[in-house]
Amino acid sequence: MDQDVKIKNESLEDDGVLVWVKQEVDEKINISNRDNEMTPAIKVDTQPCESQSSYPQKVVKKPINEDQTKTADKSYQCSLCDKAYRVKGNLVYHLKSAHIGERPYKCNQCDKAFPGNSQLRRHMKKHSGEKPYKCSQCNKAFTVKEGLVNHEITHTGEKPYQCNHCDKAFPLNRLLIKHAKSHSGEKPYQCSHCGKAFRVKDSLIKHERIHTGEKPFQCSFCNISFSQSTALITHIRRHTGEKPFQCSHCSTAFSQSSALMLHMRIHTGEKPHQCTHCGKAFTSKQSLLKHYKTHTVK
């Protein structure tokens, strides 16, 4: 069977990701690469036999026409689906995770695995609680720079992504996609333990930890573990004394954004939680629940 496979790239960047893909392709179709020379562009050309018909036949860098849904600056397009990327490394990551399906970089603290070492390193920050990218306007911190960039859009007030079903708009497309599921009622992610369904995969993962008891996020100060990274981050602030959320009216600072939100209602007078029996309103849900007990006392 005649087969011709060539994978070329300009450097051994992205923690050897491109080289890893090259090795995986060679192994999967059982041939040896004739030429190990690395030159610009990614190209995979093969004519697989019948049993290998689902394997990539062609992956090539190419510009996208203006009339296509992808923008022209996303010049690295996957020929197996409609995904396109601005960065070559992202295309390689997509190929490995979506089409090859192999994830050799495994986390030693939970059961997650990743196609690339850089993705594993980013994931490990969730366990450590490390968030080096901090917003200059509200001090909210993120594990990756992309998270900070997306967050900073919320301060501009710009919401270019409009829902077709209601008047809500969002600063990020992923938030619009998540919101759209509330109209369709779609909940494709179902718990294998109790059958409860969720709109997004992350919600399912967090829910399943109730059944498994898994607590993959461990404090480096006292070794207490948590089921969610956000709980770990809040806990670590007890050790460090960090209070990044500051009131703009009186300079009181808090370790959690939710605490700051409740505090701000002292200044604004907002009382969004109203009793359905007598109409009395409260700044917090906890205060409302406490008040409800006065109606049930005989």
DODRENVEX-995358 format. One record per residue: x, y, z of N, C-alpha, C in turn; residue in one letter. Coordinates in steps of 0.2 Angstrom, whole numbers, plus 2048, in hexadecimal, padded with zeros to 3 digits. Each point is the difference from the previous one (the first is absolute). Layout:
N
XYZXYZXYZA...
//
This chain:
298
8047FA8007FC806800804806800M8008047FB8048067FF7FD806805D8048038047FE805805805805800Q7FE8068008058068007FE805805D8048008067FE805805805805801V7FF8068008058058027FD805805K8038018057FE805805806805801I7FF8067FF8058058007FE806804K8058038047FF805804806805801N7FF806802806804800804800806E7FE7FE8058047FF8067FD7FB805S8047FE8057FE7FC8057FD803806L7FB8057FE7FD8048057FA7FC803E7FC8038057FA7FD8038027FA804D8068008038027FA8048007FA7FCD8028007FA8017FA7FC7F97FD7FEG7FB8048007FA7FE7FE8007FE7F9V8038047FB8007FE7F98047FA7FFL8057FF8048047F97FF7FC7FB802V7FC8018067FC7FA8027FB7FE7FBW7FD8057FD7FB7FE7FB8037FC7FAV8068027FE8047FD7FB8017F8802K8027FF8068017F98037F97FC800Q7FB8048027FA7FC8007FD7FE7F9E8018057FB7FE7FE7FA8047FA7FDV8068008018047FB7FE7FE7F9803D7FF8008067FE7FA8047F97FE7FEE7FB8047FF7FA7FE7FE7FF7FD7F9K8048027FB7FF7FD7FA8067FC7FEI8047FE8068067FB7FF8058017FBN8028067FF8058017FB806804803I8068017FD8058048038008067FCS8018068038018067FC8068007FCN8008027FA8058007FB805806801R7FD8068038038068007FF803806D8058018057FF803806801808800N8018037FA8028078007FA804801E8018058057FA8048028008077FCM7FB8017FC7FF8067FC7F9803801T7FF8067FE7FA8038027F97FD7FDP7FB8008047F97FD7FF7FF7FA802A7FA7FE8017FE7F98037FD7FD7FAI8027FA7FE7FD7FC7FB8007F9801K7FA7FD7FF8007F88017FC7FE7FAV8037FC7FC7FD7FD7FA8017F9800D7FA7FC8008017F98007FA7FD7FCT8017FA7FE7FA7FC7FD7FF7FA804Q7FD8008057FF7FA8047FC7FA7FDP8017FA8037FC7FB7FE7F9800803C7FC7FB7FE7F98018027FF800808E8047FC803800800808802807803S8038047FC8038068037FC8067FCQ7FA7FF7FD7FD8057FD7FE806804S8008008067FE805805806804802S8067FE7FE8068048028018067FBY8028068038018067FC8047FE7F9P7FC8037FB8037FF7F98048067FEQ7FE8068038048067FE7FF805805K8058038038008068058058057FDV7FD8057FE8058057FD7FE807802V8058048017FF8088017FE8037F9K7FA8038017FD8047FA7FC806802K8008057FC7FC8068027F97FE7FFP7FB8048037F97FF8007FD8057FCI7FC7FF7FC7FC8057FC7FC804804N7FF8077FE7FD8058047F87FE801E7FE7FC7FB7F97FE8007FE7FB805D8067FD8037FF7FA8047FE803807Q7FE7FB8047FE803807806801804T8067FD7FF8068018048038067FDK8038058048038067FD8077FE7FDT8028047FC8067FF7FC806800804A8018038068068008048017F9803D7FB7FB8008007FA8028027FB7FBK8078007FE8027FD7FA8027F9801S8007FD8068017F98017F97FC801Y7FE7FD7FA7F97FD8018017F87FFQ7FC7FD8058007F98007FB7FE7FAC8037FB7FC7FC7FE7FA7FB7FA802S8007FE8067FC7FB8037F9802803L8018078027FA8038028008087FEC7FC8048038008077FE804804805D8047FD8048048048058058047FCK8028068028068037FE803804805A8078018008038038058058067FDY8028048048058057FF8077FE801R8017FB8048067FE8028017F87FEV8067FF7FD8017F97FE7FF7FB806K8038028068007FB8057F97FE803G7FB8057FF7FA7FF8027FC7FB7FBN8028007FA7FE7FB7FB8027F9802L8078008028037F98017FC7FD807V7FF8058057FC7FE8067FA7FD7FEY7FC8047FB7F97FD7FE8017F97FDH8047FF7FC8017FA7FC8017FA805L8048018058027FB8057FA7FF804K7FD8058037FA7FF8057FA7FE7FCS7FE8037FA7FA7FE7FD8007FA7FBA8058007FD8007FB7FA8057FA802H8058018038057FA8027FD7FD807I7FE8058047FD7FD8068057FE806G8068017FF8057FD805802806804E8017FF8078028058058057FD804R8068007FE8067FD804802804807P7FE8068008028048067FB800805Y8017FC8067FB7FE805802804806K7FB8038038008038078017FB805C8058018058017FB8057FC802806N7FB8058007FC8018057F97FF7FFQ7FE7FF7FA7F97FE7FE8007FC7FAC7FB7FE7FD8007FB7FA8008047F9D8018068008008047FA8077FE7FCK7FF8017F98067FF7FC7FF8057FAA8068017FD8008067FB8057FE7FAF7FF8027FA8047FF7FA807803801P800806803807803801802802807G8068008018038028067FE807803N8008057FB7FE8068027F9800803S7FB7FC7FD7FA8008038007FD807Q8047FB8018007FD806803805806L8058047FE8038058047FB805802R7FC8027FB7FA8058027FB7FD804R7FE7F97FF7FC7FD8058027FF807H8077FF8018027FF806800806805M7FF8067FD7FF8068037F9800804K7FC7FC7FE7F98008038017FC807K8057FB8008017FD806804804805H8048047FE8058048047FC806802S7FB8027FC7FD8068028038067FDG8067FF7FC8038067FD7FD8037FBE7FF8078017FD8047FB8048077FFK8057FF7FB8058067FF7FD8067FCP7FB7FF7FD7FD8057FC7FA804803Y8028068027FB8048057FD8067FCK7FA8018007FD8057FD802807804C8018057FC8038068037FA805803S7FA7FE7FE7FA8048027FC7FD806Q8007F98017FD7FD8058047FB804C8067FF7FE8047FB8037FE7F9800N7FB7FE7FC7FE7F97FF8067FD7FCK8027FA8028067FD7FD7FE7F97FCA8047FE7FC7FF7FB7FB8067FC7FFF7FF7F97FF8067FC7FF8038017F9T7FD8027FB8038017F97FE8077FEV8048027FC8008077FD7F98017FCK7FE7FB7FD7FA8007FC7FA802804E8007FD8067FB8018057FF807802G8068038018008078027FE8057FAL8027FE7FA7FE8047FA7F98007FFV7FD7FA8017F87FF7FF7FD804806N8038008067FD8038058008087FFH8058037FE8018077FF7FB8037FCE7FD7FC7FB7FB8027FC7F9802804I7FF7FD8057FA801804801807803T8068038018008078037FF8057FBH8007FE7F97FF8057FB7F88017FFT7FC7FB8027F98018007FE7FD7F9G8057FF7FB7FE7FD7FA7FD7F9800E7FA8007FD7FD7F97FF7FE7FF7F9K8047FE7FC7FF7FF7F97FC7FA7FEP7FF7FB8047FD7FA7FF7F9800802Y7FB8007FC7F98018017FC7FA800Q7FC7FE8047FC7FA8007FA8027FBC7FE7FB7FC7FB8007FB7F97FF803N8007FD8067FA7FF8037FD805805H8058048037FE8058058058067FFC7FF8048058048077FF807800803D8027FA8038067FF8038068007FBK8058048038068007FC8067FE804A8067FE7FD8057FD8048078037FDF8058018048078027FE8047FA7FCP7FE7FA8028047FA7FD7FB7FC7FCL8027FD7FB7FC7FB7FC7FE7FA804N8057FD8047FF7FA8047FA801805R7FF8068027FB8028057F98007FDL8008027F97FA8007FC7FE7F97FFL8057FC7FE7FE7F97FF7FD7FC806I8048028057FD7FD8077F9802801K7FF8077FF7F98038027FB7FD7FBH8027FF7FA7FB7FD7FB7FD7FA801A8037FC8047FE7F98027FA801805K8008068047FA8018047FA8017FCS8008027FA7FA8007FC7FE7FA7FDH8057FC7FE7FE7F97FD7FF7FB805S8028018067FF7FB8058057FA800G8048017FB8057FB7FF8057FE806E8007FA8028057FE8068037FA7FEK8058007FB8037FA7FE8057FC804P8028038068047FD8047FD7FD806Y7FF7F98017FC7FD8058057FC804Q7FE8018078047FC8057FE7F9800C8067FC8007FF7F87FF7FE7FD807S8008048057FE7FE8077F9801802H7FD8067FE7F98018027FC8037FAC8038017FA7FC8027FB7FF8077FFG8028048047FF8078008048037FAK7FD8057FC8038027FA802807801A8058027FC8038078008018037F9F8008067FF8018047FA8078007FER8048008058088007FE8037FB804V8067FE7FD8047FA802803801807K8028078018038018067FC7FF806D7F98027FF7FB7FF8058007F9802S8007FB7FB7FF7F98018067FE804L8068027FE8077FE8047FF802807I7FE8068018008028077FB7FC804K7FA7FF7FD7FA7FC8038037F9802H8037FD7FB8027F98018057FF806E8038058028047FF8067FD800807R7F98017FF7FC7FF8067FF7F8801I8007FD7FB7FF7F88008077FD801H8058027FD8067FD801804802806T7FE8068038048038068078027FEG8018017F98078027FE801808802E8068018038028078018078017FEK8018017F98068017FD804806802P7FD805803804806801802801807F8067FF801803800807804806802Q7FF8028068038068038087FF801C8048047FE8077FF801803802807S7FB8038048028028077FE7FB805F7FA7FD7FF7FD7FC8057FE7F97FEC8007FF7F97FE7FA7FD7F97FE800N7FC8058027F97FF7FF7FE8007F9I7FB7FB7FE7FF8007F97F98027FES7FE8027FA7FA8037FE7FE7FD7F9F7F98007FF7FE7FD7FA8008057FAS8008078028008057FB806804801Q8038037FA8068048017FE807803S7FA8027FF7FE8078038007FF808T7FE7FB8028007FF808807800802A8057FD7FD807800802803807800L7FE8037FB8038077FF7FD805806I7FA7FF8027FD8048058047FD807T8017FA8008037FD806807803801H8048007FB807802800800807803I7FB8047FE800807803800801807R7FE7FA804800800807807800803R8047FC7FC8078008028048067FEH7FF8037FA8038067FE7FE806802T7F98008027FD8078037FF8047FAG8007FE7FA7FF8047FA7F88017FFE7FF8077FF7F98027FF8008057FAK7FF7FD7FA8018037FA7FA8047FEP7FA7FF8037FA8047FE7FE805805F8018077FD8008068047FA8047FFQ7FC8028057FB8057FF8028067FDC7FC8037FB8028067FD7FD806804S7FC7FF8057FD805805804801806H8027FB8038038008078067FD801C8037FD7FA8067FC8008017FA804S7FA7FE8038007F98038027FB7FBT8047FB8028027FB7FB7FE7F9802A7FF7FB7FB7FD7FA8028047FB7FCF8007F98028037FB7FD7FC7FD7FAS7FA8018007FB7FD7FB7FC8067FDQ7FF7FF7F97FC8057FD7F9800802S7FD7FA8027F9800802800804807S8058008047FF8048068008077FFA8048027FB8008077FE7FA8027FDL7FC7FC7FC7FA8027FD7FB801806M8007FC8057FB800805801807804L8078018018028068037FD8077FDH8018007F97FE8057FC7F9802801M7FC7FB8027F98028007FE804806R8058018057FF8048068018077FDI8048017FB8018077FD7FA8027FBH7FE7FB7FC7FB8017FB7F9800803T7FF7FC8057F97FF8037FC7FB7FCG8047FC7FC7FC7FB7FC7FE7FA805E7FA7FE7FF7FD7FA8047FD7FB7FBK8037FC7FC7FD7FC7FB7FC7FA802P8017FE8067FC7FA8037FA802804H7FA7FF7FD7FA8028037FC7FA802Q7FD8018067FB7FB8037FA8007FCC7FE7FA7FF7F97FF7FC7FA801804T8018008077FB8008057FE807802H8058048017FF8078038038057FCC8047FF7FB8038057FC807803802G8027FE8068068028038067FE7FCK8058057FF8057FE7FB807800804A8057FC7FD8067FF8048068007FBF8068028038068007FC8027FA7FDT7FF7FA8048037FA7FF7FB7FA800S8017FB7FD7FB7FA8008007FD807K8068008038007FD8077FB804805Q8008067FF7FC8048057F97FF7FES7FE7FF7FA7F97FF7FE7FE7F9803L8047FB7FF7FE7F98027FF800808L8058048037FF8018087F9803801K7FE8057FC7FA8048017FA7FB7FFH8007FC7FB7FB7FB7FF7FE7FC806Y8057FF8047FE7FC8067FB803805K8008077FF7FB8038057F97FF7FET7FF7FF7F97F97FE7FE7FE7F9801H8057FC8017FE7F98027FF7FE807T8038058047FF7FF8087F9800802V7FD7FB8037F9800803800804806K
//
